[in-house]
Amino acid sequence: HTYFLVLRSKWKSNKASCGKMSSVPDGKKLVRSPSGLRMVPENGAFNSPFSLCEPQWVPDKECPSCMQCNKKFDFLTRKHHCRRCGRCFCDKCCSTKVALPRMCFVDPVRQCGECSRISQKEVEFYDKQLKVLMGGGTFIVTSGTSEKSETMICRLSNNHRYLFLDGESHFEVELTRISSMQVLTDGSAPEENDIQSYTSLLDSQYISEGGNSRASGMLLHYKRMGSLDPQQLRMEAGDDKKTASSWLAAMHKAAKLLYEARDQ
């Protein structure tokens, strides 16, 4: 089978993003917000593409009762704001403190039940899949329509903004400039008849957990800085197919977070 994922690009161009951004130092600073302490990049233009902005809290005067159980707030029933969605809840409906790496919080923060479940799943991505992506995998890479291929190690940069491809040559792909991604499994080839919906892809355990077939490659379409012409990049698993498959599965999950961040 062939799985196809379209990453809708809603990112706006920023002049500060021009040039070779991967060479810019990843300085961090500690900031305090109403929600807690956050460790963020010194230059906001270099935020991780997976990051989310803090929400605006629902004003106290607009929430006389819990937005989950409708219990009225009074002297004994205090109101609490979920750090992820900004809505207002009673202590019972917003008592869980969970790590929220997508907002760069230093410590676990208070979240409502729905948000805490989402954040807990994302923590697994940061603890496991992100490390796999930064560790890299070996692929046979073909750029554009060229018939020449090169064995390269592909890994995610430390600031999560780029895919670095290193072999005899070196080049970079900025994640925010990827317009589409096809994840291929053993014996598959890109065919229109095999295209599945975004939701179907994300819910699939076939790739994310390996299944009976293993993810064997990826086809990317992206735009280089300063160019409107789409570029194609085909990556096929090298000799270490198990590691490459794990890397592709992690990239599949990363694509979901990219999609969500662009819709914020």
Number of C-alpha atoms within 10 A of each C-alpha: 18 21 25 23 23 15 19 15 15 12 12 7 8 8 8 11 11 10 11 9 14 18 7 10 12 14 10 13 10 13 13 10 9 8 17 15 16 19 15 21 18 15 14 10 12 20 17 21 21 21 19 19 11 16 15 12 17 14 12 13 6 8 16 16 19 23 15 15 11 12 13 15 15 10 6 6 15 14 23 22 23 27 28 25 16 18 23 26 28 22 16 14 19 24 17 17 16 20 19 27 19 20 19 21 21 16 14 15 19 23 27 27 16 13 18 23 13 13 18 13 10 20 17 11 17 15 10 12 22 20 16 22 24 18 16 22 25 24 26 19 24 19 15 14 10 9 7 10 14 15 20 22 20 26 22 24 17 16 15 20 21 21 21 19 22 16 15 8 9 11 11 18 20 20 19 22 18 21 17 17 22 20 25 23 21 14 11 15 15 16 11 9 8 13 15 14 12 15 10 12 21 17 10 12 12 16 26 20 15 15 11 8 14 22 31 24 25 24 18 20 18 21 18 14 13 8 9 9 9 14 16 18 17 19 25 22 23 20 13 11 18 16 17 27 26 23 26 28 24 21 21 22 18 19 20 17 19 19 20 14 17 17 11 9
